[in-house]
């Protein structure tokens, strides 16, 4: 059964989400977090592959998709909501930690008390931060096309400049440009995806709020933030897995393995990294069935993983 509530207020900012659940009383599930300049729409093929086996929550990040709204100062919501838990109250509202705090408040309001987080690209980093901030709710993390922890000054500078130019020069008239959707259906993927996804990428590209788009890009790619992410991964007691595209030119396999190596599961018999062949940076639509199968395997196998973790901690 699909329960769709158009919007929910998270720290006084409207967020659009969808919650599918096999049971109205279920408080366990899988939460999907999209990447930069995208939206929750891209998880639909994966949800179709999972069927009704899990409660699944998708939502649009603040400033993206149909949650594209300027936020100004983030205000704490009504009494009973989460209090700010970030060590530095001057933290940017578009930092990974701030977006993770949004997610924590969303989980609290929806009463989802035991969840796995599945995050794509930027969403993977947000998922890792949420696992750190809310270990009482987050049972495990699956990062898709997400890695990092290595700061390359020249490459990052080019990436930041290119992203800012995209935000600055985008225009509604792009909708009328011939074959614009075809071009976007070929961008960052191993093989061209269906044209409908190119059209969706154009919609999301134009919908993203400029302040959020630039803020999330810049705040997540500072040298300090890049070097902090491995520390976050190393601190997590929950299972953390990484799924990489074998042909991902945005987040290469070597950087996925580097970040994964900071987690205790990296030394497990089967490691914590899975490579999807013939897959670029959009595994959700390029290899949706394979991704859904892998997510199911990780979540269902979590009991054995927890036993491995306990044994490892006893030996150490």
C-alpha positions, 0 to 999 in steps of 0.5 A: 500500500502506498501512503503519500503525504504531499508535504511535511514540515521539517524545522519549518521547511516543507518537505515532500515525501512518499512512504510505502509500507506493507503494514500501517503499524510498521516502524522499520524500513529503508530510507532513500536519499537522493544526490545533488540536483536530483530528487526522490523520483530516481528511486522508483525503479529500485522500489519496484524491485524491492516490492512490498518487502520493506517499508520504504521512505523517499523524500526530496532534500531541502532545496531540491525537487519539490522541496525546493524552497529558500530556508533562511535561518533553520528554526526548530519546529514545534515542542517535542521536535529534535533540538539542535544537536550539532556541536557548532551552532554556526554550521551552514544550513547546507552542510552534510550534518545539517541535512542529516539533522533534517532527516533525523527530524523527519524520522522522528515525525514519521515514527520510524525507529529502525531504519536502513539508509540508502544514499546516492552520491551526496545522499550517501554522505548525508546518510553517513552523517545521519548514522553518526548523529542518530545511532538509536534509529539507524541500523545500517547504511548503504552508500551508492556511487558515493565515496571520497575522503581524498582531497585533490585541490585542482580537481575539486576546484574545477568540480566546484566551478563547473557546478556553480556555472551550471546553477548560474547559467541554467534557464527555463528556456532549456526546456525548449532546446531540441534534444536537451533531454537526450543529452542529459540521458547520456551524462554521467552514465555508462550507456544512455538511459531512457529518455524519460530520465533525461527529461526528469533530470532537466526538471530537477536541474531547473527546480533546485533552489540556487542557494541550496544547490550552490551551498550543498555543493560548496559545503560538501567539498571543502578540504575540512569536510572531505577529510572529516568523512573518513572519521565519520565512517570510522566512528560508526558501529552500524554496518556500512556498505558501498556500491560502486559503478564499474564505469563511474567517472564521477566517483571512481571505484578507487575512491569508493574503496578508500572511504570504505576502508575506514569501516570495520566491515572492510576487513570482513570475509566478504568486505563491504564494497560491491561493484556493479559492472557496466554502470556509471554514476546513476545506479538507481536507473542504470542497474535498478534490479541489481541494486535492489537485489543488493540492498535486499541482501544487505538488509536481510543479512544484517543479523550475521553482520552484527554477529561478526561485528560483536566478535571483532569488538570482543577480539579487539 
